[in-house]
Amino acid sequence: MPTPSFDLAQPQRRSQPTGTEAGARIQPREWQSKLIQLLRARLGQPSLSGHDVLIHAGPGAGKTLGALLSFQRLHREGRLHRFVVFCHRSSIARQWLTAAGRLGLALEEWDPKRSDWEGEGLLLSYQSAARHRQRLELELGHDLGHGPWLAIADEVHHLGLDPEEPEASAWGHAFTTLTAGASLRLGLSGTPFRADNLAFCAARRIRIEENGEIAERIVPDLCVEPRRLILAGDVRPLEFRFQDGWVEHGYEELNSERENSPLSAEHRESWRARNLRRAIRLGDGGGIALRLLLQARQRLEQVRLDHPGAGGLVIARDINHARRLGALLEEQGDRIHLVHSQDPEANARLTSFQAGDADWLVSIDMCAEGFDAPRLRVVAYLTTVVTRSRFVQAITRAVRMDEARSGLEPIPRQASYVYAPADPLLIGHARTWSLSEPYRIQPRPASQQPPAGAGDGASGPPLQALTDAAGRMIAMEGPRLPDFLNRRT
């Protein structure tokens, strides 16, 4: 049976290995080896390309491990002395600490009560960096001034840069200031673009001319497309099921006529947004959300016939909405964990779900970036957020593979499933989720910006309408699956 392109298994330790021994046990993926070569070249000729390196690689690609392996190799060669990791969530911080421990690297979390650190690496949150910027300037300048060092920004697109109000983008301003002396600044992102048309840190901008206008693009130095990872068996393909339907809009006048709008065919922006708000409500007369959720639940039951530990994720609009969706699943006999940022026990519930203690995770804002649960196989997207970055971040929670399943499934892996209302923007994002496109920054006011990801004209897997009438499911096959099948013939 084919194996993934790198070893997913945890190394078995008879004794605590040194960093060199631990790193040697891990076979890098092809792109991770290229990353090491790229960083080595940038260190050798810094004046030609600057010290910013941007990596675009989605969930499951191995960004964390790739960055740490790169430092470890270059440290062993005497090219780098230390490294500092910046990240924006505590869940992401835990993943960095775990991965560093796996390699035998000493990565320490910054503690404001201490003024020194002894390991190779220091871990900082974006918020701490901004809050304690002046103090950290002094401490990092003292600790890192004796040798070349690497700055790593995880999910770097959060570090926006506003040229008109530099102090307003506090995270980006703090990172730029604190890493000014770094030999290299490595930005990692699964979605290297922003909806507000701002640039971000650790990324080189290229000026371009299109249709007589000067604009800028942020082009990754190394791009690992999801379709390549799917082909290698490192991640799962996704199949989409968009629930269509007629949305009824009434008026306050008693005798006024009601107007119906087809969810998938409505392109007037104000009506499209109104349709989606109605479609995700469980009490909506069209029953779109109810049908979507029940079909997602039925799909999870089918997946569990072969993958008994599989779980599902529901992305809700707000806390009250999440509670109603969770209550419906509980009525069907499912075990759920509800998590949101205002819940002090949210992280404990996330850990519990990862361990298999619930059937469904119902979330508002905590399961996009940094949440790793390979048991996730079904996602129900029931929120009004339609930016490409948030949609892609949410659905790709379901692409990860784990060690236990990698030895049981052929390549390409068994698909995971995404259920969502048939909103035209979401359908467009689904067509291109497995492709990588440069982030284009337009020099015009934000009020004139088009919706992120809309109207790009990108081609993708064909939509299959099961009937001409609205109200049915629109199916979308997983990306590149037809190509996989053709290669076998």
C-alpha positions as CSV (number, residue, x, y, z in Angstrom):
1,M,0.0,0.0,0.0
2,P,1.4,3.5,-0.8
3,T,2.7,5.5,2.1
4,P,2.6,9.2,2.7
5,S,5.5,11.4,1.6
6,F,6.9,11.6,5.1
7,D,6.7,9.6,8.3
8,L,3.5,10.5,10.3
9,A,4.5,8.3,13.2
10,Q,5.9,9.6,16.4
11,P,9.5,8.5,16.9
12,Q,9.9,5.7,19.4
13,R,12.3,6.8,22.1
14,R,14.3,4.4,24.2
15,S,16.2,7.3,25.7
16,Q,16.0,11.1,25.3
17,P,17.7,11.9,22.0
18,T,19.7,15.0,21.2
19,G,18.3,17.5,18.8
20,T,20.5,16.2,16.0
21,E,19.4,12.6,16.6
22,A,15.7,13.5,16.8
23,G,15.9,15.5,13.6
24,A,17.7,12.8,11.7
25,R,14.9,10.3,12.4
26,I,12.4,12.4,10.5
27,Q,12.4,12.2,6.7
28,P,11.4,15.7,5.4
29,R,8.8,16.0,2.7
30,E,10.1,17.2,-0.7
31,W,8.9,20.8,-0.1
32,Q,10.5,20.9,3.3
33,S,13.8,20.0,1.8
34,K,13.3,22.8,-0.7
35,L,12.6,25.2,2.1
36,I,15.9,24.3,3.8
37,Q,17.7,25.0,0.5
38,L,15.8,28.3,0.0
39,L,16.7,29.6,3.5
40,R,20.3,28.5,3.0
41,A,20.5,30.5,-0.2
42,R,18.9,33.6,1.3
43,L,21.4,33.5,4.1
44,G,24.3,33.2,1.6
45,Q,23.1,36.1,-0.6
46,P,20.9,38.3,1.6
47,S,21.3,41.5,-0.5
48,L,19.7,40.0,-3.6
49,S,16.3,39.0,-2.2
50,G,16.1,40.6,1.3
51,H,15.5,38.7,4.5
52,D,11.7,38.0,4.1
53,V,10.6,34.6,3.0
54,L,6.9,33.7,2.6
55,I,5.6,30.1,2.6
56,H,2.1,29.3,1.4
57,A,1.1,25.8,2.5
58,G,-2.3,24.6,3.8
59,P,-3.3,22.5,6.8
60,G,-1.5,19.1,6.8
61,A,1.4,20.3,4.7
62,G,3.8,20.3,7.7
63,K,4.6,24.1,8.0
64,T,5.5,23.9,11.7
65,L,7.8,20.9,11.3
66,G,9.3,22.3,8.1
67,A,10.3,25.6,9.8
68,L,11.8,23.8,12.8
69,L,13.6,21.3,10.6
70,S,15.0,24.2,8.6
71,F,16.3,25.9,11.7
72,Q,17.8,22.7,13.1
73,R,19.7,22.0,9.8
74,L,21.0,25.5,9.5
75,H,21.9,25.7,13.2
76,R,23.9,22.5,12.8
77,E,25.7,24.1,9.8
78,G,26.5,27.1,11.9
79,R,24.4,29.5,9.8
80,L,21.8,30.3,12.5
81,H,22.2,30.7,16.2
82,R,18.6,31.0,17.6
83,F,15.0,31.4,16.5
84,V,11.9,33.2,17.8
85,V,8.4,32.0,16.9
86,F,5.5,34.5,16.9
87,C,1.9,33.1,16.8
88,H,-1.6,34.3,17.6
89,R,-3.4,31.5,19.5
90,S,-2.6,29.4,22.5
91,S,-3.6,26.3,20.6
92,I,-1.0,27.1,17.9
93,A,1.6,27.7,20.6
94,R,1.0,24.2,22.0
95,Q,1.6,22.7,18.6
96,W,4.9,24.5,18.2
97,L,6.0,23.3,21.7
98,T,5.0,19.7,20.8
99,A,6.8,19.8,17.5
100,A,9.9,21.3,18.9
101,G,10.0,18.6,21.6
102,R,9.7,16.0,19.0
103,L,12.8,17.3,17.3
104,G,14.7,17.7,20.6
105,L,14.7,21.5,20.3
106,A,14.5,23.6,23.4
107,L,11.6,26.1,22.7
108,E,10.5,28.2,25.6
109,E,7.4,30.3,26.0
110,W,8.2,33.9,26.9
111,D,7.4,34.7,30.5
112,P,7.0,38.4,31.4
113,K,8.2,37.5,34.9
114,R,11.6,36.4,33.6
115,S,14.2,38.3,31.6
116,D,16.3,35.5,30.2
117,W,15.9,32.3,28.2
118,E,18.3,29.5,27.7
119,G,17.0,27.3,24.8
120,E,17.5,27.6,21.1
121,G,14.0,29.1,20.6
122,L,11.6,31.6,22.2
123,L,7.8,31.5,21.7
124,L,5.8,34.7,21.7
125,S,2.2,35.6,21.1
126,Y,1.4,38.5,18.8
127,Q,-0.5,40.1,21.6
128,S,2.4,39.8,24.0
129,A,4.8,41.2,21.4
130,A,2.6,44.2,20.9
131,R,1.9,44.8,24.6
132,H,5.5,44.5,25.7
133,R,7.2,45.8,22.6
134,Q,9.6,48.2,24.2
135,R,10.7,45.8,26.8
136,L,11.2,43.0,24.3
137,E,13.2,45.3,22.1
138,L,15.8,45.5,24.9
139,E,15.6,41.8,25.9
140,L,15.8,40.4,22.3
141,G,18.5,42.9,21.4
142,H,20.6,41.6,24.2
143,D,19.9,37.9,23.8
144,L,20.0,37.8,20.0
145,G,22.8,40.2,19.3
146,H,25.5,37.7,19.3
147,G,24.7,35.6,16.3
148,P,22.4,35.2,13.3
149,W,18.8,34.3,14.2
150,L,15.5,33.3,12.5
151,A,12.2,35.0,13.1
152,I,9.1,32.9,12.3
153,A,5.6,34.3,12.0
154,D,2.9,31.7,12.0
155,E,-0.3,32.5,10.1
156,V,1.5,35.7,9.1
157,H,-1.5,37.2,7.3
158,H,-2.7,38.4,10.7
159,L,0.2,40.8,10.8
160,G,-1.4,43.5,8.7
161,L,0.5,46.7,7.7
162,D,-1.4,49.9,7.3
163,P,0.8,52.6,5.6
164,E,-1.6,55.3,6.6
165,E,-1.9,54.3,10.3
166,P,1.2,52.2,11.2
167,E,0.4,52.3,14.9
168,A,-3.2,51.0,14.3
169,S,-1.8,47.7,13.1
170,A,-0.2,47.0,16.4
171,W,0.7,43.3,15.8
172,G,2.4,44.0,12.5
173,H,4.1,47.1,13.8
174,A,5.5,45.1,16.8
175,F,6.7,42.2,14.7
176,T,8.4,44.6,12.2
177,T,10.2,46.4,15.0
178,L,11.2,43.3,17.0
179,T,12.6,41.4,14.0
180,A,14.5,44.2,12.3
181,G,17.7,42.6,13.3
182,A,16.8,39.0,12.3
183,S,18.9,37.4,9.6
184,L,15.7,35.9,8.1
185,R,12.0,36.4,8.7
186,L,10.0,33.4,7.7
187,G,6.2,33.9,7.2
188,L,4.0,30.8,7.2
189,S,0.4,30.9,6.0
190,G,-2.3,28.6,4.7
191,T,-4.3,31.6,3.4
192,P,-1.8,34.4,2.5
193,F,-4.4,37.1,1.7
194,R,-6.6,39.5,3.5
195,A,-10.1,40.9,3.0
196,D,-9.1,44.5,3.8
197,N,-6.6,44.9,1.0
198,L,-3.7,45.5,3.3
199,A,-0.2,44.0,3.0
200,F,1.3,41.9,5.8
201,C,4.7,41.2,7.3
202,A,7.5,38.8,6.2
203,A,6.3,39.1,2.6
204,R,7.9,40.8,-0.4
205,R,5.7,42.9,-2.5
206,I,6.1,43.0,-6.3
207,R,4.8,46.0,-8.3
208,I,2.8,45.1,-11.4
209,E,0.9,46.9,-14.1
210,E,-2.5,45.6,-15.1
211,N,-4.8,47.4,-17.5
212,G,-2.8,50.6,-17.2
213,E,-3.0,50.6,-13.3
214,I,-0.1,50.0,-10.9
215,A,-0.9,47.5,-8.2
216,E,1.1,45.2,-6.0
217,R,1.2,41.4,-5.5
218,I,2.4,39.3,-2.7
219,V,3.8,36.2,-4.2
220,P,4.9,33.3,-1.9
221,D,8.6,32.3,-2.3
222,L,7.5,28.6,-1.9
223,C,3.9,27.4,-2.5
224,V,2.6,24.0,-1.6
225,E,-0.8,23.6,-3.2
226,P,-3.3,21.4,-1.5
227,R,-3.9,19.4,-4.8
228,R,-0.2,18.4,-4.6
229,L,-0.6,17.2,-1.0
230,I,-3.8,15.3,-2.0
231,L,-1.9,13.6,-4.8
232,A,0.9,12.5,-2.4
233,G,-1.7,11.2,0.1
234,D,-0.6,13.7,2.8
235,V,-4.1,15.2,3.1
236,R,-7.6,14.3,2.2
237,P,-9.6,15.7,-0.8
238,L,-12.8,17.5,0.0
239,E,-16.2,17.0,-1.6
240,F,-18.8,19.7,-1.3
241,R,-22.6,19.5,-0.9
242,F,-24.3,22.8,-1.2
243,Q,-28.0,23.0,-0.1
244,D,-30.0,25.1,-2.4
245,G,-33.5,26.4,-1.9
246,W,-36.0,29.3,-2.3
247,V,-35.7,32.0,0.3
248,E,-38.9,33.9,1.0
249,H,-38.8,37.6,1.8
250,G,-41.9,39.3,3.1
251,Y,-42.8,42.8,4.0
252,E,-44.4,44.6,6.9
253,E,-47.5,45.6,5.0
254,L,-50.4,43.2,5.6
255,N,-51.4,42.8,1.9
256,S,-47.9,43.1,0.4
257,E,-46.7,40.3,-1.9
258,R,-43.9,38.1,-0.8
259,E,-40.9,37.6,-3.0
260,N,-38.9,34.4,-3.4
261,S,-35.2,34.4,-4.3
262,P,-33.3,31.3,-5.4
263,L,-30.3,30.9,-3.1
264,S,-27.7,29.7,-5.6
265,A,-28.8,32.0,-8.5
266,E,-29.1,35.4,-6.6
267,H,-26.2,37.7,-7.6
268,R,-27.6,41.0,-6.4
269,E,-25.3,41.5,-3.4
270,S,-27.8,42.9,-0.9
271,W,-30.2,40.1,-1.8
272,R,-27.5,37.5,-1.7
273,A,-26.5,38.5,1.8
274,R,-30.1,38.6,3.0
275,N,-30.7,35.1,1.5
276,L,-27.7,33.7,3.4
277,R,-28.9,35.2,6.7
278,R,-32.2,33.5,6.3
279,A,-30.8,30.3,5.0
280,I,-28.7,29.5,8.1
281,R,-31.6,30.0,10.5
282,L,-33.2,26.8,11.8
283,G,-36.6,28.4,11.9
284,D,-36.6,29.6,8.3
285,G,-39.6,28.5,6.4
286,G,-37.5,27.1,3.6
287,G,-35.8,24.7,6.0
288,I,-32.4,25.0,4.3
289,A,-30.3,24.9,7.5
290,L,-32.3,22.0,8.9
291,R,-32.0,19.9,5.8
292,L,-28.3,20.8,5.5
293,L,-27.5,19.8,9.1
294,L,-29.5,16.5,9.0
295,Q,-27.8,15.5,5.7
296,A,-24.4,16.3,7.2
297,R,-25.3,14.2,10.2
298,Q,-26.4,11.3,7.9
299,R,-23.1,11.6,6.0
300,L,-21.1,11.3,9.3
301,E,-22.9,8.1,10.1
302,Q,-22.0,6.7,6.7
303,V,-18.3,7.7,7.1
304,R,-18.2,6.0,10.5
305,L,-19.0,2.7,9.0
306,D,-15.3,2.7,7.8
307,H,-13.9,5.3,10.1
308,P,-15.5,4.6,13.6
309,G,-13.8,7.6,15.3
310,A,-14.8,10.2,12.8
311,G,-16.3,13.5,14.0
312,G,-18.0,16.5,12.7
313,L,-17.7,20.3,12.9
314,V,-20.4,22.9,12.8
315,I,-19.5,26.5,12.2
316,A,-22.2,28.7,13.6
317,R,-22.9,32.4,13.4
318,D,-23.1,33.4,17.1
319,I,-23.5,31.8,20.5
320,N,-27.3,31.6,20.4
321,H,-27.2,30.1,16.9
322,A,-24.6,27.6,18.0
323,R,-26.8,26.5,21.0
324,R,-29.8,25.9,18.7
325,L,-27.8,23.9,16.3
326,G,-26.2,21.9,19.1
327,A,-29.6,21.2,20.7
328,L,-30.9,19.8,17.4
329,L,-28.0,17.4,17.2
330,E,-28.5,16.4,20.8
331,E,-32.1,15.7,20.0
332,Q,-30.9,13.2,17.4
333,G,-28.8,11.4,20.1
334,D,-25.4,12.9,19.3
335,R,-22.8,14.1,21.8
336,I,-21.7,17.6,21.2
337,H,-19.1,20.0,22.5
338,L,-20.0,23.7,22.2
339,V,-17.0,26.1,22.1
340,H,-16.6,29.8,21.8
341,S,-14.1,32.4,22.8
342,Q,-16.1,33.6,25.9
343,D,-16.1,30.1,27.4
344,P,-13.2,29.6,29.9
345,E,-13.4,25.8,29.4
346,A,-13.3,26.0,25.6
347,N,-9.7,24.8,25.2
348,A,-10.5,21.8,27.5
349,R,-13.4,20.9,25.3
350,L,-11.3,21.2,22.2
351,T,-8.8,18.8,23.7
352,S,-11.6,16.5,24.7
353,F,-13.0,16.5,21.2
354,Q,-9.6,15.7,19.7
355,A,-9.5,12.7,22.0
356,G,-12.8,11.4,20.6
357,D,-15.1,12.4,23.5
358,A,-17.9,13.9,21.3
359,D,-19.5,13.3,18.0
360,W,-19.8,17.0,17.0
361,L,-17.9,20.1,17.7
362,V,-20.1,23.3,17.4
363,S,-18.0,26.4,17.2
364,I,-18.2,30.1,16.3
365,D,-14.7,31.4,16.1
366,M,-12.3,28.9,17.6
367,C,-11.8,26.2,14.9
368,A,-10.4,28.0,11.9
369,E,-6.6,28.3,12.3
370,G,-4.5,26.3,14.7
371,F,-7.0,23.6,15.4
372,D,-5.8,20.1,14.6
373,A,-8.2,17.2,14.8
374,P,-7.5,14.5,12.1
375,R,-10.7,12.7,13.1
376,L,-12.8,15.5,11.5
377,R,-14.5,14.2,8.4
378,V,-17.6,16.4,8.0
379,V,-18.0,20.2,8.2
380,A,-21.3,22.0,8.3
381,Y,-20.7,25.7,7.4
382,L,-23.6,27.7,8.8
383,T,-22.4,31.2,9.2
384,T,-22.7,34.5,7.3
385,V,-18.9,34.9,7.0
386,V,-18.2,34.5,3.3
387,T,-14.6,35.7,2.9
388,R,-12.4,33.2,1.1
389,S,-9.8,33.1,3.9
390,R,-12.3,32.2,6.7
391,F,-14.2,29.7,4.5
392,V,-11.0,27.9,3.4
393,Q,-9.6,27.9,7.0
394,A,-12.8,26.3,8.3
395,I,-13.2,23.6,5.7
396,T,-9.6,22.5,5.7
397,R,-9.9,21.4,9.3
398,A,-11.2,18.2,7.7
399,V,-8.2,17.4,5.4
400,R,-5.6,16.2,7.9
401,M,-4.4,12.6,8.1
402,D,-3.2,10.8,11.2
403,E,-0.9,7.8,11.6
404,A,-3.6,5.3,12.3
405,R,-5.6,6.0,9.2
406,S,-2.6,6.5,6.8
407,G,-1.9,2.8,7.0
408,L,-5.4,1.8,6.2
409,E,-6.4,4.0,3.3
410,P,-5.2,4.0,-0.3
411,I,-4.0,7.1,-2.1
412,P,-5.8,9.3,-2.9
413,R,-7.3,9.2,0.6
414,Q,-10.9,8.9,1.4
415,A,-12.7,12.2,1.0
416,S,-14.0,14.5,3.8
417,Y,-17.3,16.4,3.2
418,V,-18.3,20.0,3.4
419,Y,-22.0,21.0,3.7
420,A,-23.0,24.6,3.2
421,P,-25.8,26.8,1.9
422,A,-25.6,27.3,-1.9
423,D,-24.4,30.9,-1.6
424,P,-22.7,31.9,-4.9
425,L,-19.6,33.3,-3.1
426,L,-19.1,30.1,-1.1
427,I,-19.5,28.0,-4.3
428,G,-16.9,30.1,-6.0
429,H,-14.5,29.6,-3.0
430,A,-15.0,25.9,-3.2
431,R,-14.0,25.8,-6.8
432,T,-10.6,27.2,-6.0
433,W,-9.8,26.0,-2.5
434,S,-7.1,23.6,-3.7
435,L,-5.4,26.2,-5.9
436,S,-2.9,28.9,-4.9
437,E,-3.3,32.4,-6.3
438,P,-1.2,35.5,-5.7
439,Y,-2.6,38.1,-3.3
440,R,-3.3,41.3,-5.3
441,I,-3.3,44.6,-3.4
442,Q,-5.2,47.3,-5.2
443,P,-4.3,51.0,-4.6
444,R,-7.8,52.2,-4.0
445,P,-10.1,52.9,-1.1
446,A,-11.4,49.9,0.9
447,S,-14.9,51.0,0.1
448,Q,-14.3,50.2,-3.6
449,Q,-12.9,46.8,-3.0
450,P,-14.7,43.9,-4.5
451,P,-15.7,41.0,-2.2
452,A,-12.7,38.9,-1.4
453,G,-12.4,36.0,-3.9
454,A,-15.5,37.0,-5.9
455,G,-15.5,37.2,-9.7
456,D,-12.1,35.8,-10.2
457,G,-13.3,33.7,-13.1
458,A,-11.2,30.7,-12.0
459,S,-12.2,27.3,-13.4
460,G,-12.8,24.3,-11.2
461,P,-14.6,21.1,-10.9
462,P,-18.0,21.3,-12.6
463,L,-21.1,21.9,-10.6
464,Q,-23.9,19.3,-11.0
465,A,-27.4,20.6,-10.4
466,L,-29.5,17.6,-9.6
467,T,-32.6,19.4,-10.8
468,D,-33.4,22.8,-12.3
469,A,-35.7,23.7,-9.4
470,A,-34.1,25.3,-6.4
471,G,-34.4,23.3,-3.1
472,R,-32.1,20.4,-4.0
473,M,-28.5,19.6,-3.2
474,I,-25.8,20.8,-5.5
475,A,-22.9,18.3,-5.5
476,M,-19.3,19.2,-6.2
477,E,-16.7,16.5,-6.6
478,G,-13.5,16.6,-4.7
479,P,-10.7,18.6,-6.5
480,R,-8.4,16.6,-8.8
481,L,-10.3,13.3,-8.2
482,P,-11.1,12.9,-11.9
483,D,-7.3,13.3,-12.6
484,F,-6.4,10.7,-10.1
485,L,-8.8,8.2,-11.6
486,N,-7.6,9.0,-15.1
487,R,-4.0,8.3,-14.1
488,R,-4.9,4.8,-13.0
489,T,-6.3,3.9,-16.4
